[in-house]
Amino acid sequence: MSLVIVNTRVANLASVDFAFQRFGVHATISADPAIIRAAERVVLPGVGTAGAAMRSLQSLELVNVLRELEQPVLGICLGMQMLAESSHESQGAQDKPTPCLGVIPTQIERLHDDGRHPLPHMGWNQTQVSEHPLFRGLNNPWFYYVHSFAAPVNDSAIAACDYTQPFAAAIAHKNFMGVQFHPERSGHDGAQVLKNFLEISC
């Protein structure tokens, strides 16, 4: 199994790498387009803001590379949000949303402040999952979240959670999948998601 974790320069790569090592899979951490294209699986992690992350991908000349991938791709947290069409985090000129990779038809918006729950959303939450192969063997799992922005629950959502509002805990379109939670920090349930990703064929 050849697995590449994209070195976006805006991610904690070590924890994701270690999570896959538990399955005996040693990932290559790289921003080399040829290495990314040749991998059997690609993981796109990320922390920080959408604007900074997209600028990093642009400077690395990876935007079109990632858009054109045909193997299974998993975005984690901000990496998931970068798979969307746009993000209202780090808005550009005239308060227009930041354009993202656009491989999953959804947008990223700020979570509502309901005055009762602190933002960012940080902690463990039970999650409602679909029958998507990414969640094989899981029933109402618990995942660990850290975020203030999220995708809505629409046709692209394959899992949902509720914190100040319902939001998409995971999204997917064709070979692209993204999870808002951190599977590498989500114990047994998160490990099952990563194991399922390794076994998915597109």
Secondary structure as the mmCIF struct_conf table of DSSP 4:
data_model
#
loop_
_struct_conf.conf_type_id
_struct_conf.id
_struct_conf.beg_label_comp_id
_struct_conf.beg_label_asym_id
_struct_conf.beg_label_seq_id
_struct_conf.end_label_comp_id
_struct_conf.end_label_asym_id
_struct_conf.end_label_seq_id
STRN STRN1 LEU A 3 VAL A 6
BEND BEND1 ARG A 9 ALA A 11
HELX_RH_AL_P HELX_RH_AL_P1 LEU A 13 GLN A 21
TURN_TY1_P TURN_TY1_P1 ARG A 22 GLY A 24
HELX_LH_PP_P HELX_LH_PP_P1 ALA A 27 ALA A 27
STRN STRN2 THR A 28 SER A 30
HELX_RH_AL_P HELX_RH_AL_P2 PRO A 33 ALA A 38
BEND BEND2 GLU A 40 GLU A 40
STRN STRN3 ARG A 41 LEU A 44
BEND BEND3 GLY A 48 GLY A 48
HELX_RH_AL_P HELX_RH_AL_P3 ALA A 50 SER A 59
TURN_TY1_P TURN_TY1_P2 LEU A 60 GLU A 61
HELX_RH_AL_P HELX_RH_AL_P4 VAL A 63 ARG A 67
TURN_TY1_P TURN_TY1_P3 GLU A 68 GLU A 68
BEND BEND4 GLN A 71 GLN A 71
STRN STRN4 VAL A 73 ILE A 76
TURN_TY1_P TURN_TY1_P4 CYS A 77 CYS A 77
HELX_RH_AL_P HELX_RH_AL_P5 LEU A 78 MET A 82
TURN_TY1_P TURN_TY1_P5 LEU A 83 LEU A 83
BEND BEND5 ALA A 84 GLU A 85
STRN STRN5 SER A 86 SER A 87
BEND BEND6 HIS A 88 HIS A 88
TURN_TY1_P TURN_TY1_P6 GLU A 89 SER A 90
HELX_RH_3T_P HELX_RH_3T_P1 ALA A 93 ASP A 95
HELX_LH_PP_P HELX_LH_PP_P2 LYS A 96 PRO A 97
STRN STRN6 THR A 98 PRO A 99
BEND BEND7 ILE A 104 PRO A 105
STRN STRN7 GLN A 107 ARG A 110
HELX_LH_PP_P HELX_LH_PP_P3 LEU A 111 HIS A 112
BEND BEND8 GLY A 115 HIS A 117
BEND BEND9 LEU A 119 PRO A 120
STRN STRN8 HIS A 121 GLN A 126
STRN STRN9 GLN A 128 VAL A 129
BEND BEND10 GLU A 131 GLU A 131
HELX_RH_3T_P HELX_RH_3T_P2 PRO A 133 PHE A 135
TURN_TY1_P TURN_TY1_P7 ARG A 136 GLY A 137
BEND BEND11 ASN A 139 ASN A 140
STRN STRN10 TRP A 142 HIS A 147
BEND BEND12 SER A 148 SER A 148
STRN STRN11 PHE A 149 ALA A 150
STRN STRN12 ALA A 151 ALA A 151
BEND BEND13 VAL A 153 ASN A 154
TURN_TY1_P TURN_TY1_P8 ASP A 155 SER A 156
STRN STRN13 ALA A 157 ASP A 162
BEND BEND14 TYR A 163 GLN A 165
STRN STRN14 PRO A 166 HIS A 173
TURN_TY1_P TURN_TY1_P9 LYS A 174 ASN A 175
STRN STRN15 PHE A 176 VAL A 179
BEND BEND15 GLN A 180 PHE A 181
HELX_RH_3T_P HELX_RH_3T_P3 PRO A 183 ARG A 185
BEND BEND16 SER A 186 SER A 186
HELX_RH_AL_P HELX_RH_AL_P6 GLY A 187 GLU A 199
#
